[in-house]
């Protein structure tokens, strides 16, 4: 459980409750021993909570700002559709900076 709490950018309390809540079948409660299956009913919700955290991280790292009264928008954007996403950058440099901003928190999950 510790790796999820450390590496998934979302509310760890909610994540832990979902992963430990178990399931009901024919009025019998079955404890969850480990994680959730890929494609399980909760997977899209977990993906979207994680994407919420990723979106917040990108907005903090690449904020929009006002300059001479004009709004200057970030050059990095997260585009979401359901539980899929893409990250865009105005240049290869800004895109690589975006990837580098969250790579340390995802390295142990994807490796």
Buried (B, 14 or more C-beta within 10 A) or exposed (E): EEEBEEBBBBEBEEBEEBBEEEEEEEEEEEEEEEEBEEEEEBEEBBBBBBBBBBBEBBBEBBEEEEEEEEEEEBBBBBEBEEBEBEBEBEEEEBBEBBEEBBEEBBEEEEE
